[in-house]
C-alpha cells in the first residue's frame, strides 16, 4: 500500500515499476477509466526530442518568413 505525502507524492512499489518497465526519469500517464485510474508508461514519439526546437514562434509567423 502506498501513502500520499504532504507534497502529494506517492512512492510506486518496485513490483509495479517492473511491470510497467519504468525507472527514474521516465514519464507516466494517468488515464481515468470508469472511475479508476490507469497508469501507463508514456510512449515517446521519435519526434519528441525535437519538440520546441524552433522556439515559441507561431506557425503563421514562420510561413510569412518563408514567403
VENJONOR-V206122 format. One record per residue. RES is the residue in three letters. PHI is phi in degrees with one decimal (999 if undefined). OMEGA is omega in whole degrees, 0 to 359 (* if undefined). D_LAST is the distance of its C-alpha to the last C-alpha in Angstrom with 1 decimal. Layout:
BEGIN
res:RES phi:PHI omega:OMEGA d_last:D_LAST
res:RES phi:PHI omega:OMEGA d_last:D_LAST
END
This chain:
BEGIN
res:UNK phi:999 omega:178 d_last:59.3
res:UNK phi:-106.0 omega:180 d_last:56.5
res:UNK phi:-124.5 omega:178 d_last:56.7
res:UNK phi:-76.8 omega:179 d_last:54.0
res:UNK phi:-82.8 omega:178 d_last:54.0
res:UNK phi:-63.1 omega:178 d_last:53.7
res:UNK phi:-93.3 omega:180 d_last:50.0
res:UNK phi:61.5 omega:178 d_last:49.6
res:UNK phi:-106.4 omega:179 d_last:49.3
res:UNK phi:-131.2 omega:174 d_last:51.0
res:UNK phi:-89.2 omega:181 d_last:52.1
res:UNK phi:-82.4 omega:180 d_last:51.5
res:UNK phi:-58.8 omega:183 d_last:54.5
res:UNK phi:-57.3 omega:180 d_last:54.3
res:UNK phi:-58.6 omega:179 d_last:55.2
res:UNK phi:-69.5 omega:178 d_last:52.2
res:UNK phi:-59.6 omega:179 d_last:49.8
res:UNK phi:-66.1 omega:179 d_last:51.2
res:UNK phi:-61.6 omega:180 d_last:50.8
res:UNK phi:-78.8 omega:182 d_last:47.2
res:UNK phi:69.9 omega:182 d_last:46.6
res:UNK phi:-116.0 omega:178 d_last:45.2
res:UNK phi:-148.8 omega:181 d_last:45.8
res:UNK phi:-53.9 omega:178 d_last:44.8
res:UNK phi:91.1 omega:178 d_last:41.0
res:UNK phi:-73.6 omega:178 d_last:40.4
res:UNK phi:-98.9 omega:176 d_last:38.8
res:UNK phi:-121.8 omega:179 d_last:40.6
res:UNK phi:-111.4 omega:176 d_last:39.8
res:UNK phi:-110.6 omega:179 d_last:42.1
res:UNK phi:-127.1 omega:177 d_last:42.3
res:UNK phi:-93.6 omega:179 d_last:44.8
res:UNK phi:-131.9 omega:179 d_last:46.7
res:UNK phi:49.3 omega:176 d_last:49.6
res:UNK phi:79.3 omega:178 d_last:50.4
res:UNK phi:-120.1 omega:179 d_last:50.2
res:UNK phi:-97.5 omega:178 d_last:47.7
res:UNK phi:-113.0 omega:178 d_last:46.4
res:UNK phi:-100.1 omega:174 d_last:45.1
res:UNK phi:-148.5 omega:177 d_last:43.0
res:UNK phi:-72.6 omega:180 d_last:41.2
res:UNK phi:-66.8 omega:177 d_last:37.4
res:UNK phi:-87.6 omega:182 d_last:35.8
res:UNK phi:-90.8 omega:174 d_last:32.8
res:UNK phi:-81.7 omega:177 d_last:29.9
res:UNK phi:-64.7 omega:181 d_last:28.8
res:UNK phi:-91.7 omega:183 d_last:25.5
res:UNK phi:-57.3 omega:182 d_last:27.3
res:UNK phi:-68.7 omega:179 d_last:27.4
res:UNK phi:-98.0 omega:183 d_last:23.6
res:UNK phi:-60.4 omega:178 d_last:23.5
res:UNK phi:82.9 omega:184 d_last:22.0
res:UNK phi:-64.0 omega:180 d_last:20.9
res:UNK phi:-87.4 omega:180 d_last:17.5
res:UNK phi:85.5 omega:186 d_last:19.4
res:UNK phi:-94.2 omega:181 d_last:19.3
res:UNK phi:-63.2 omega:177 d_last:15.5
res:UNK phi:-90.9 omega:182 d_last:14.7
res:UNK phi:-55.7 omega:181 d_last:12.6
res:UNK phi:-61.1 omega:179 d_last:10.8
res:UNK phi:-64.5 omega:179 d_last:10.1
res:UNK phi:-65.1 omega:179 d_last:8.8
res:UNK phi:-62.4 omega:178 d_last:6.4
res:UNK phi:-60.3 omega:180 d_last:5.3
res:UNK phi:-67.4 omega:182 d_last:5.5
res:UNK phi:-77.4 omega:182 d_last:3.8
res:UNK phi:-78.6 omega:* d_last:0.0
END
